[in-house]
Each structure stands twice: as structure tokens, then as C-alpha cells.
Amino acid sequence: MGRQVVIIGAGIVGVSTALWLLRDGHEVTLIDRAGPGEGASHGNGGVLASCAVVPVTVPGLLRKAPRMLFDANQPLFLKWPYLPRLAPWLVKYLRHANAADTARIAHALFPIVGDSLADHQALSHGTGAARYLDPCDYLYLYNSRADFEADGFGWDLRRQAGFEWRTLEGPAFSEYDPVFTEKIGFAVCLGGHGRITDPGAYVKALAAEAERLGATFRKADVSDLVRRDGKVTGVRANGETVPCDAAVVALGAWSGPLSKKLGLSVPLESERGYHLELWEPSVMPRAPVMIASGKFVATPMEGRLRLAGVVEFGGLDAGPSRAPLDLLRRNVRAAIPGLSWAREVEWMGHRPAPADSIPVIGEVPGLSGAYLGFGHHHVGLTGGPRTGRLLAQMIAGRTPNVDVAPYSPARFARSA
């Protein structure tokens, strides 16, 4: 018998959960204050980055981070007045910048992102969203082999996860893609990846499919979950109760307050990210690339080249900064000499960043029918479909075929 499920948040995680539930015969209401695909699901880098299992908190980060903050050419920024509020989270976050925790996090991320292309193909098959999904290579670009070898710890983790790649050095890379400067002399090329050619339109098309299958959409703010005898019975939206017997909190970086009302203390911050879209570029890369020196992605999309990346800490309320966008502009000019474009679009958004770099996926302890699905840092688009499928299986009472213990909300129970 189908369940009545309210999903709070209509980004890639919420919409994916909705589709898998609807295909399984459940009734779904999606509630979002802005509408489908308007937040990070719109502004992400557009890469299905299956290999992105290595968190930011690698060994040595604690030593490098202070210097990066004072260098305008480094992709790490901080709004200094926010530091007192950030500090408790930051201490917890940096505790994981060691080899053992990095390996543990990579092991936990792999089941969520490691088969992303197939997950997106299964999610979008037969829908209007499929046209935006393009299987392709994904490349990491380095100035030299030595720079690649300096990243050896992360590549060893990817190898242990089963990823394979080929390397392109000097003329071999120029032959693969001649648009880049000769100063980029080394590339790692991973097959079996993919890109979304218009992420916002993609999520909206998935949402349209959910609506076709019977989902109800409401534009509202959700203030709390209604509960009785340890079970969810409804959701409070704009002062009104929407009845349900299961609810999913999938609000990305805004998931903290509701999680707190459910008895959890999730150390969650906004990892503020930026994108710069270059419309009608004079040249276009052959495939999406991560330019390692600048820690940003350049992704060919419909009509434009999207540059995305940079990490800024400054909370949910402050407006965008100029420096990250200026850095993206400088970096792409250095990487692709002579590049010109007709117009630009700038964007800033919020990646949901739990302090342990592992998504929060599963049922809230002590409250039957309350589920969480958020906290993917920079791999939300990549891992959204698998996350949605896992949540749909849990809600239906089925046992997922992966160990979901690492993602459990119970790790943030206040008594824990």
C-alpha cells in the first residue's frame, strides 16, 4: 500500500526522491519556497563527477589554509566578520583533515556518487530531462606531471575505489583538446562520467515528470513536522498542516533548523560556491575539466561555458563577493588564451556542508516517518539520484543494497 509522503525541498535530491517514490506507487507532495531547481541544483558545475570521492579535508589542509586565505589567487575565501559563528563548525571540520578520516570519507562517498552516470540515466529515462544528459570524459588538468604526483594521495584513493584513467602529457593533451594553454602540460582523463548541459532546466524537467506522475507542488515555507505518538502525521507549511505519514527534509544548506526541531544537532555550514557563465564563447572545451591549480570546473553547456568552483565561508545571509568571480575570470583567461565571449552571467549559491563531509541520509532516530537527505558538499548533483533512490527504498520499508550506516542521522542525535 502506498504512503503519503511530503518532500521538503525541490532540488535534485528532493525531486529524485519524489520520482522514485511515485514510480513505486506512493503519493507525493513537494514543497519548496522557490520552486524546482532554483538553488544549488541550478548553479552547480554540471559535472557528474563520480570520481569526486576525495573531500576537501585532505591531510595538510590545516597547514595550507591560512596561507590560502591571504592569497587572492587561491580558491578559498572567508568573510571575516562571520568567523566567530563559523569557528565551532570549522574546528570539527578540520579535525577530519587526516589520512584515516579522508580514506573513511572517500569510502562512504563512493556508493552515493560512484555510478552517477547510470543513476542519472535511470532517473531521467523516458522523461524530458534525458535530453540534458550527456555521457562524456572528465579531465583533471595539471601544469606538470610533478603537480599531478603531488596529488597522489587523492588519486590513490580513487584507484582503491576502482576508478581507472589514462594520462595525457604534452602533445598528447594538446591533440585531445587544443583550446588550452601549453602551460597545462598534463591531464588525467576519466571515462564513464557525464555532464548536464543545463542543470536548472534538467531538474525542472524531472519535476515536470513527477507532476505528470501525480505529484502535487506547493510553494511555501515549512516550519516544522507534526508528530503524534512518535510518528510523523503532517508538515506545517505557511501555517497550514499538510497531512502525511512520512516526510523528507531535503533543503540543502537550509536543512539545519528543521533538523534541530527533530532532535538533531547537525554541524552544517554553507560552503558558498560561485559560477560564471560565458555565453557564446569563441571556443569550447571538448569535455568538462577540473583545472587543479584553481580548483574550478569548466563545463561546456548549451550556449555557454560555465566556470564553477571556489569555496567561500560567510553563511547563508551575506551577499556575493567580487573576489571569487574575479578569480574565476582570471583563471579561465590563463587556461584558455584568447577566449572571448558575448556576455556573462554571475551566480552565487550554497552547498550544504556537514562537518564530517558525509551526507545525512536516513530516518531520524526516535521519530518514525521523518527522513533527511542533504549534506553533499560539492557533489549534490552527482549523488542526488542515488540519494533519492535510497530514501525511497527506506520509506517503502525495503533494505537498500548498500550499507547506509555511514549516512545515518543518528550520528547527530543530541544524546550521542
N, C-alpha and C positions, 0 to 999 in steps of 0.2 A: 504493500500500500504506500502510495506516495506521501511525502511530507510537505508541509507548508514551510518554506524557507525564505527568510528575508536576508538579503545580502547588502551590507552597508559599505558602499564604495563601488564605483563602476569603472575602475581601471582594469588593467589586463588581468589581475588576479580575480577580482570580483566577477568580471564578465566571463572569464574561463570557468569559474566555479558554477556560474549560472547555466552555461551551456551544457556542461557535463551533467548537472542535476536535471535539467529539462529533458535531455536525451534519455535519462534514466526514469522519467515518469513523475518527477516531483513538480510541485507548484512553486514558482519563484517570483518574488518581488525584489527589484533592485532599487536601492535608494542612494542618491548622490546629490550633493548640494549644487553641483555644476553640470552634471550630465556625463555620459560615457566618454572616456578617453581624453579628458581635459587637463589632467595633471602630468605627472611624470610619464604616464603612458603615451602622452602626446610628444613630450620633449626629449625622450631618450635618444641614444645614439643609433638605434635602429638595427643593431647587430645581434644576431642570435649567437651569442658568444659562449658556446658550450665549453670552451677551454678556460673560461674565466673563473676557475675554481680557487685561485690564489687570492686571499684577502689583501687589503691594504696593509694590515698589521703584520708585515714580514719582519724577520729578525733584522735589527739595525735601524728600524724606523725611529726609535726613541733618540738615537744619536743624530739622525739626519733631519728630523722635523724642525727643530729650532732654526737651523740654517735656512731651510726651505722657506720658512715664514718671512724671512727678511730679504729674500731674493725675488724680485719682481718677475724673473724668468722661470720660476718654479711653479708647478701647478697646485700649490697648496696655499690657501688664503684663510685669514681669520678676521672677523670683525671684533676688534679688541675689546670694546665695551661688553661684548657677550661672554667674555672669558670666565667671569665668576659663575655664571649659570652653566657654562659648558664643563667646568672643571670636574665635578663629580663623575660625569659620564666619561670624560677624557681619561681619567685615572683608570677606570675599569677597562676602557678600550685599549689603552697602551699596555696593560698587563698581558695582553694576548700576543704582543709582538715578540714572540719567541718561536723557535723551531718546532717544538712539540705541539703548541696550540695552532700554529699555522697549518701543520700537517693534519691535525684533527679537524679544523675548519674546512680544509680542502676536501677531506673525505666526506664531510657532511654535505657540502655543496654539490658534489658530483651527481647524486641521484636526482637533484632538483633541476640541474642545468645540462647535464652531460649528454642528453639525447634531445636537445632543444628543437632541432630542425624537424625531427619526426613528430615531436609533441605538437608543434605548431601545424604541421601538415594534417595531423589527425584532428586537431581542433577546428581548423578552417576548411577542411574538405567539404565540398558541396555548398559552400557559402560564398557570399560576395566578397569576403575578406581574402579568399585564396589568391586573387589577382595581385595582392601586395606582397606576397611571399615569394622570395627568390633564393633558391639554393645557390651557394657560392663559396669561394675560398674566403678565408680571413687571414690577414697577414699582420705580423708584428715587425715593425721596421726599426733597425738599429743603424747607427753610423758605422759600426765596425763589428767584426766577429768578437773582438775583446769586450765590447759593450754587451753583446749577447751572452757571452760567457759569464759576465758579472751578474747576470740574472739567472745563473744556473740553478739556484735553489728552487725557484718557481718552476722552471722547466723540468726539473727532476720530479716535482710533484705532479705535473701534468703527465709525464711519462708513466709514473706509477699508476695514474688513473686510467691509463690505456690510450692516451692520445698519441697520434703519430703525425709527423710533419716532414716536410722537405725544406732544405735551406737553399737560398738563392744568394750568391755572393757576386758583387761587382757587375760584370757584363750580363750575367745570368738574370739578375734582378732587373737591370735596365731593359733587357729583352722582354721580360714578363710585363713590365709596366714602365714605359719611358717617360711618364709625366713627372717623376720625382727627381730631385736634385741628385747629382752624382755623389754628394757628400753622404747620402744614405747608401751605404755600401753593403748592407747585409739584411736579409729578410727571412723570416720564418713563415712558411706557407702551410696553413692547415686546411685540408679539405673537409667536406661534410658539415660545413657551417651554413649560415644563411643571413639574409638581411630582409628587413621590412621597408618597402620603398616609400611608405607614408604611414608612420606609426599611429598617428591620431585617427586617420581615416580607417586604418586596419581595425582598431579597437571599436570604432563606431560601427563598422560593417559587422563585426562579431556581435555587437549589441543588437543590431537590427535583426540578425538571425535569431537571437534569444527572444526578441519580441515576436518574431514570426512563429516561434515555437510556443508562445503563450505567456512569456514573462510580462510582468507589469512594471512600469517605471514610474518612480516618484522623485521629484526634485524637492529635497528637504534636508534639514539638519537633524541628525539623530542625537538625542541627549542621553539615552540610557536604554538598557534592556529591561523588560518587565519580567519578573520571575515569581513563581509560586511553588512552594514545597521543593525547592532545589532544582526546578526546571524552568526553562525559558517559555514564556507564554505570549510574548509580544515585544515590540520595539516602539519606543517613544520618538515620534518624528513630528517636529513642529507642533508639539503639544498634544498630538493625537496618538492613540495606540493602534499600531498595525499588528493584528494577531498573527502568531506563527508558532511552530513548535521547534524551530531551530533558527539560529541567526549567525551570520558570519561577519566579523569585523575585518574589513579589507580596505582600510582608509590610508594605507601607506604611512607617510610621516606624521599623519594626524591621528594615528591609532592609539596614542598614549592615554588620553583622558578616558576613553571608554574602557580600555584595558584596566585602568586604575579602579574604575567603578565595579569591575568584575573581580576585584580582589588581587590583582597582579601589580607588580612593580617592575615594569619593563624599562630598563635603561635605554631609551630611544632618543635619538637626535636626528635632526635634518642634516644630511650630507648634501649641501646645496650644490647643484650642478648647473652648468651653462651650456647652451648651444648657440652657434652662429651659423645661419643658413646663407649660403652664397647661391643666389638664383642666376640661372643662365651662365654657368661658369664656362670659361674659354676652353678648358679641358676637364675631363672627368677620370678619376682613377678607375682601374678595371674592376676592383673589388674593395670592400671596406678594409681599412688598415688601422692599426693602433700604432701611432708614432711614439715609440717608447720614451724618447728623450723629453717629450712634452706631456706624456700620459694623456693623450687625447685621441679620439677616433675620428676619422674622416670617412663618411659613408655616402656613396652615390645614392641619391633618391630621385623621385620623379621631379624633374625640372631643376633640381638644386643639389648642391653638395652640403651635407650637414656636418659641421665640426662640433663634437660634443666631448665633454670631459671636465676636468678641473674639479677640485674639492675645495669648498669654502664652508667654514663653520661660522654661523651667525644667526641660527634659529629660524623660526617659521615666519616671523613678522617683519623683519627688515627687508627693504627693497634691494634690488640687484646692485652689484658693484661694477665699476667700469673696468678695473684691472683684469679680471678673468677674461672678459671679452676681448680686451686689447691683446692679451697674451695669445688667445686663440688666433687672432688675426695675424700677429707677428709670426707665430709658429707655422701657419699654413703658407705664408709668403716664403718662408725659409725652405719649407719642404717641397713646394711646387713653384719653382721660379717662373715669373711671368704670368702667373694666374691672374685673370681678371674676371669680373662678374658684373651683372647689371644692377642688382640691388641686394640688400641684406635684410635678414630678419633675426633679431636677438631674442633670447629666451632664458629665463632662469627658473628652476624648479627644485623640488625637494625629494631626495632619495631617503627612504626610511632606513635608519642605521642603528640596529641594536648593538650594544657594546661588545657582544661576543661574535659579531659578523655572521651569525647563523639565523635564517628566517624563523619566524614564530608561526608554526602551522599545527593546528590541532584543537582539541576540545579543552575548554577551561576547566581545571580541576574543581570539583565540588558544585558545578553548575551544568546540569545535563542540557544539551542543545545549544550551548554557547561555544562558538568556534572562532579562532583567529587565523588570519592569513596575511602576514605583512612582514617587512623587515629584510628585504632582499638587497639592500645597498644598491650597487650599480648593475645588478643582474635581474631586475624585476621583469622586464620584457622577456628575457631569456627563459626565466624559470616560471613565469606566470601560468602557462598551460599545465605543466606538471603539478604545480601547487593546487590549481583548481581541481584537477582530477583527484588528487589525494584527498582534498576536503570533501568532494562529492562522494567518494568511497566511504570516508569516515561517517558522514551524515547518513548514508544509506545503511550503515552497520556492517559494511564489508571491511575486510582486513587488507590494507594495501600490500603490494608485493615488495615494498622497500621498508627498511627499519625507520619508522618515523620518530623514534625516541629522541634523536638529537634536536628535533624541532619543537618539542613539546612545550606548551605554555607553562607547564608545571615547574619548569626551571626558574620561573619568575614569581612563583607563589610567595606571598609575603612571609609565610611561616617557614619557607625553605631556607 
